[in-house]
Amino acid sequence: MGELFLLLFAIILVVLLGASGYTLIEDWSFFDSLYMTIITLSTVGYGEVHPLSPAGRIFSICLIIVGVGVAMVVLTSLSQIIIERQMRWVFEGRRMQQTINELNGHTIFCGYGRLSRIAAERLRESDIDLVIIDSDETRIEEARAEGFLVVQGDATLDETLREAGIERAARLVSLLPKDSDNLYVILSSREMNRDLYILSRAEDEIGEKRLRTAGANRIMSPYRVGGIKIADGLLRPYVTDFLDITGHRQERDIMLEEIKIPNDSPLAGKTLVEAALRQQTNIIVAAIITEKGEMIFNPSGNTKMEAGATLIGLGLKSDFKKLEELLIAEQ
C-alpha cells in the first residue's frame, strides 16, 4: 500500500510541476497550464492551448521526457506489485491447501458471519484445527488475517467440501443464512462422512425438523436462544450471571467443563467416593453422561465412573488440571 501512495504522489508531482512551469514561462492561467500539462503527458495529440514560445517548447520536450519516464516507472511498479500479489496468493493458497490436506479430526465452518467468528475464536482457544469455507472474498481475507485456514468457494458444492477435508473432519458447523443451503451442506457432508458430527442453524421449527432429518446432530436457533437469554436475564438474573461467569473463560477463572474418562484411566470403574474427586480436586460433579448418552444428574457418591463416560463438573481452571492429571495417572 505504501508503494502505491508513492507512485500516486510521483504522478501528482509531475502534473503540478508541469502546470507550474507553463504558468511561469508562458504566463498562462493555472487551468490552461494544467490542461496543457495533461494533454502533453497523455500524448492525445490535441492542439496547444496558446502558441508556445521557444522556452515553452523546450519545457514541453523536457516534460514529455520526464513524464514518459515516470509513467514507465509507475507502470512497471504496478505490474510488479500485481504479479507479486498474485504469486503470493497462489503460493500461500497451495501451502494452505497442503496444510488442510494433512489435517485429521478437524472442524469445518461453512460461512464466516458473526456467529462463526465468535465460535471459531472460542474453539481456537482449545487448540482445535479449524477450516473456514466462504464464497465471499472479503470474509475469506478476514478469516485468513485472523490466522485460520480457509477455502474460498460455495460450501454447497462437493468439491469445495473435499478441499476442506470433509472425509477426514470430525465436526462440521453450517451457519449459512439460508436453511436450504444448510440442508444441502448437511446432506452432502453426511454422504461423504457418516461419522461426522454436524451442528447447524435454523430459522424456525420447520427448518429445525428438516435439518435434523437430513442428518444434523444438533440444531441451533439464534433467535430462540437470544430470546430465552433475554427472558432469563429478567426472570433469573443471578442464574444468568452465574452461567455467564462459567461460560466466558477469558473473563473469569470458574469453568463449567466436561471431561471424558479414558479407557485406561485409573479412575475408571471407581465410584465418586472411592475416587475422592471433591477432596483431591475440589471439583463439583454436576452430572455424568454415560457412554450410551444417558445423563445421571447430581450423581450420588456411589455412582461409578465407567470408562468412556463424561463428567460435567464445576470448578477452577487449576482444579480441572488436577483432574486431568488424576485421569491419566499411572496405576
N, C-alpha and C positions, 0 to 999 in steps of 0.2 A: 504493500500500500504506500510506503514511503517513496518508492521509486516512481510510482505513478504521479504523485504530487510533484516530484522534482521535474518530471517530463512536462507536466502541465505548466509548471512555473517557467520552464525554458521557452515554451511556445508563447506564453503571455509576454515574457520579457522581450522576445524578438519583435512581436507586434507593437508593443509600446515604444521600443527603440525606433522602429520604422516610422511610426506616426510622429514621434517627436522630431525625427530627422527631417521629414518633409515640412513640418511646421517651422522649424528653424531655418532651413535652407531656402524654401520656396515662399515662406510667409503665408502659408495656407491656413485655413481653419482646421481645428483638430479633427472634425468629422471628415473633411475632404482628405486629410492626411491619413486617417485611419482607413478610409475606403481605398485609397491608393495603395496602402500597405497590404491590405487583404488581397486585392486583385493581383498585386505583384507577386506575393508569396504563393498564391494559389495557381498562378500562371494560367488564368482563364482566358487571357487574350483581349480583355476589354480595352477600350481606348483610355488615354490618360485623362485625368480629371481636368488638369490645366496643362498648357505647354510647359515642358521641363527645361530648366536651364542646364548648361553643361555640368554644373556641380550637382544638380538634381539627378542627371542621368548617371553620373559616376556613383552617386549614392544608391541609385536603383540597382546598378550592377552589383555593388557590394551587398546590398540587402538580399538580392536573389541568391548569391553565393552562400551567404550566411544562413539564409532561410532554408535552402535546399540541404545544407549540411545538417542543420538542426532537425529538419524533417527526416533525414536518413537515420540520424541517431535515435530519434523518437520511435520511428517505425521498427528499427532493429531491436530496440529495447523492449517495445511492446510485444514483438514476436517472440523474443526470448522469454519474457515473463509468461506469456500464454503457453509456450511449449513446455517450459519448466513446470508450470502448474499441472498441465495435462500429464506429463511424465510422472510427477509426484503422485497425482491421483491414481494413475494406473499402477504404479509401484506399490503404493500404500494399499490399494484395493486388492492386489494379488497377495500381498503379505497378510492382510486381514483375512482374506478367504482361506489362506493356508492355515492360519491360526484357528479359524472356525472348523476347518476340516479335521483338526486334531482334537477338538472338544468331544467330551463324552459325559452324559448326565447333566447337561447344561439346561438353562431356561431360556425360552424364546418368547419375546414380547412382540405381538403384532399390533402396530400402532404406537406412536410415541407422543401421545397427548399429555394432558396434565396429570391424569391418573397414573399413566405409565411412568412418567418422570418421577413421581413421588415413590411409587412402588419399586422401581428399578434402583433408586438411590438407597432405599432401605435394604434391599436384597444385597446390594454391593457391600454393605457393612458386614454381612455374614460371609463374605468371600465366595459368593455364588457366581459362576460364569454366566454371563448374560449375552444374548444376541438380540439386537433390535431390528425389526423389519418395519419399513415405512416407505411409501411411494413418494412422499414429499421431500424434495432435495433440501429444503431449509431445515426441516426437523431432523433429517439424517445428519446434516452437518452439525447441528446442535448436539445430537447424541454422540457423534464422533468426537466433538470437542470435550464432552464430558468423560471421554475415555472408554466408551462402550464399543463393542464390536457391532458392526452394522451391516445390513443388507438392504440396498435400495431396490424396491420392487413392490409388486402387488402381492400381498400376503395370501390372496385367494388362489394364486397360481401355484401349481405343484412344484415347478422349477424353482420358484422363489423359496418355498419351504425347504426344498432339498438343499439349496445353497446355505440355508441357516442350520443345516444338520438335523432335520426333523427326525430322521431314523434313529439318531443317537441321543436325542434330547430326553430329559426326564420330565420336564414340565413345559407347558405352553400356556401363555396368557394372551387371550384375544380380546382386546379392548377397542375394536373398531367402532366407529359411530353408528353403523347400521347393523341391526340384528341379522339381516340377510347375509351380510359379509361375514359376520362371526359364525353364522351357521355353516357357510361354505368352508370356512377355515377349519372348523371342528370336524366336519365330515372328511375333508381331505387329510387332515392330520391323523385322525383316528384310523383311516385306511392304511396310512404309511407306518404308523407306530401304535400298535394295540395296547402297549403298556404305558402310554403317555398319560400324565396327569394334566387335565385341561381345566383351566379356570377362564370364565368369560363373563362379560357384562350383558345385561338385558334391559330393555326399556320398560317392559311391562310383564305381567304374569304369563301372557300368551307366549311372549318371546322366551321366558324362562323355561316353559314347558317344552318348547320346540328345541331349544339348545340342549336341554338335558336329554331329550330323546335322541338327539344327534350324537351324544357321547360325551358331553361336558360333565366333569366330576363335581364342579362347584359353580354356581351362578351367583353373580353379584349384581344388585340393582343399586346404582349410586344414589338415585333419588329416594329410594326406600331407606337405605342406610342413613342418608343425610336427614331425612325426616324423623326417623327414630332417634337419632342423635340429638336433634333439637328438642324433641319431646322429653327425652330422658334428662336433658340439661335443665328443663323446667321442673319436672316431677321428682327427679332423683339427683339433685346437683352433687351431693357428696359421693354417690356411687359413680357418677360420670367423672368426677375429679380423680377418683381412685383408679378407674380404668385408664384415664389419660396418663396418670403417673406411670402405671405399669406398661403402657403401650409405647410411650416415647422414650426410647432407650437413651437417646442423646441428652435428654434434659434431666433425667433422674437415674439413680442407681438401682432402683427397685425394678424387678422384672417378673413378668408372668410368662413362664417359658415351658416348653415341652422337651423332654429328654427321653430318647429311646434306649431301652435296656438291651445291650448287645447279647448275642447268644452265649458268648464265653465270659460274661460278666460274673464276678464272684457274688454279686447280689441277686442273680437270677435264681428264683425258687425260694428266696427268703421272704419272710413277712416284713411288714414295716417295723414291727417291734424288734425283730431279730436284726434288721439292718441298721436300726437306730439312726435313721436319716436326720431326724429333728435334732438329736443330740450332737451328731457329728458335723452336720452342715447347716443347721438352723433353717432348713427349707420346709415350708408348709406344703404338704402334698394335698392338692385340692381334688384331684381325680386321677384315675388310672384308666387308660384306654387299652383294652386287650388287643391281641394280635388280630382278632376277628372284627375289631371295630366297636366292641361293646364298651360303654362308659360306666365305670364304677365311681360315682360321685361321693366325695367325702369318705374315702375308704377308712375302715377301722384298722386298728393295729394288727389284726390277724390276717389282713388281706395280703396275699402273696404277690410278689412282683415277678411274673413269668417273663422268660426271655422273649424279646420281640415286642413286649408291651411298651407303652409310652406313658411317662409320668408328666402330669400337669402340675407344676409347682410354682410357688410364690416365694421370692427371696431376693437377696442382693446378688450382684454380678459375682462377687467374690465367693458367695455361697454356692453358686452353680459351678464354679471352677472346682470347688472341693468335691461336689457331687460327681463331676466328670472324672476326677481322679479316683474316686471310690469305684465307679463303674468299670474302670479299666485296670484297677489294681490287681497285682498278681495274687493268685490264690495261695 
